Amino acid sequence: MNILMVCTGNICRSPTAEGMLRHYLAKAGLDSRVRVDSAGTHDYHIGDPPDPRSIRHARSAGIDISGLRARQVSRADFEHFDLLLAMDGGHLQSLQRLAPPALRDRAKLYLDFAPAQPLRDMPDPYYGNADGFDLVIRLCHAGSSGLLTHIRKTFGISEI
């Protein structure tokens, strides 16, 4: 299974979600069966590492995203990824416009995998303070937990 996390510039939300899901998969022993990547809808930061605040907050949650580099999502990603998970509704619309018609259903909202929490759009922390980055970490925990459940069901693996 291949999963792509998508936000605007690929320096805050999507790399944090990528790192968090990788962490969950490693703990579950599924990291060799699921490829996770991230990308942005825009080309603002191609080749750049995640925002230092994202790196710091992820590190405080036990996750290292410092080695990730931003890239822009492409139409070809729909051929390579089973799920392209948008951080908000605007990203989802961008993905649906970019997608080949037959593969449009691969684009979904990331937080739809966290139905117990009320937000569907993950707020962008870029222009805010530390509270926004803390919220992204909490939402990534919820999204990754739900995704792990989905992945286990897809592979026919029961939770222990």
NORRA-V249954 format. One record per residue. N is the residue number from 1. RES is the residue in three letters. PSI is psi in radians with two decimals (NA if undefined). Layout:
N;RES;PSI  N;RES;PSI
//
This chain:
1;MET;2.47  2;ASN;2.25  3;ILE;2.30  4;LEU;2.18  5;MET;2.40  6;VAL;2.24  7;CYS;-2.75  8;THR;-1.08  9;GLY;-0.06  10;ASN;0.68  11;ILE;-0.14  12;CYS;-1.38  13;ARG;-0.92  14;SER;-0.67  15;PRO;-0.54  16;THR;-0.76  17;ALA;-0.69  18;GLU;-0.88  19;GLY;-0.70  20;MET;-0.78  21;LEU;-0.70  22;ARG;-0.71  23;HIS;-0.84  24;TYR;-0.75  25;LEU;-0.71  26;ALA;-0.76  27;LYS;-0.55  28;ALA;-0.06  29;GLY;0.41  30;LEU;0.11  31;ASP;-0.40  32;SER;-0.18  33;ARG;-0.19  34;VAL;2.19  35;ARG;2.30  36;VAL;2.39  37;ASP;3.07  38;SER;2.78  39;ALA;2.93  40;GLY;2.69  41;THR;-0.37  42;HIS;2.84  43;ASP;0.39  44;TYR;-0.62  45;HIS;0.39  46;ILE;2.25  47;GLY;-0.15  48;ASP;2.65  49;PRO;2.94  50;PRO;2.75  51;ASP;2.39  52;PRO;-0.57  53;ARG;-0.65  54;SER;-0.75  55;ILE;-0.80  56;ARG;-0.80  57;HIS;-0.66  58;ALA;-0.74  59;ARG;-0.66  60;SER;-0.35  61;ALA;0.13  62;GLY;0.38  63;ILE;2.30  64;ASP;1.96  65;ILE;0.17  66;SER;-0.43  67;GLY;-0.10  68;LEU;2.67  69;ARG;2.44  70;ALA;2.52  71;ARG;2.90  72;GLN;2.44  73;VAL;2.58  74;SER;2.87  75;ARG;-0.63  76;ALA;-0.42  77;ASP;-0.47  78;PHE;-0.42  79;GLU;-0.50  80;HIS;-0.36  81;PHE;2.41  82;ASP;-0.60  83;LEU;2.31  84;LEU;1.90  85;LEU;1.96  86;ALA;2.44  87;MET;-0.39  88;ASP;3.04  89;GLY;-0.59  90;GLY;-0.72  91;HIS;-0.68  92;LEU;-0.75  93;GLN;-0.74  94;SER;-0.76  95;LEU;-0.72  96;GLN;-0.59  97;ARG;-0.63  98;LEU;-0.50  99;ALA;2.47  100;PRO;2.42  101;PRO;-0.70  102;ALA;-0.27  103;LEU;0.13  104;ARG;-0.54  105;ASP;-0.12  106;ARG;-0.34  107;ALA;2.19  108;LYS;2.91  109;LEU;2.29  110;TYR;-0.82  111;LEU;-0.05  112;ASP;-0.29  113;PHE;0.04  114;ALA;1.12  115;PRO;-0.33  116;ALA;-0.35  117;GLN;2.59  118;PRO;-0.39  119;LEU;2.45  120;ARG;-0.53  121;ASP;2.21  122;MET;2.09  123;PRO;2.51  124;ASP;2.09  125;PRO;-0.10  126;TYR;-0.79  127;TYR;0.13  128;GLY;-2.77  129;ASN;-2.93  130;ALA;-0.52  131;ASP;-0.65  132;GLY;-0.67  133;PHE;-0.60  134;ASP;-0.72  135;LEU;-0.73  136;VAL;-0.75  137;ILE;-0.83  138;ARG;-0.76  139;LEU;-0.60  140;CYS;-0.61  141;HIS;-0.83  142;ALA;-0.80  143;GLY;-0.73  144;SER;-0.63  145;SER;-0.81  146;GLY;-0.68  147;LEU;-0.69  148;LEU;-0.72  149;THR;-0.79  150;HIS;-0.77  151;ILE;-0.77  152;ARG;-0.76  153;LYS;-0.74  154;THR;-0.71  155;PHE;-0.04  156;GLY;0.59  157;ILE;2.16  158;SER;2.63  159;GLU;2.52  160;ILE;NA
//
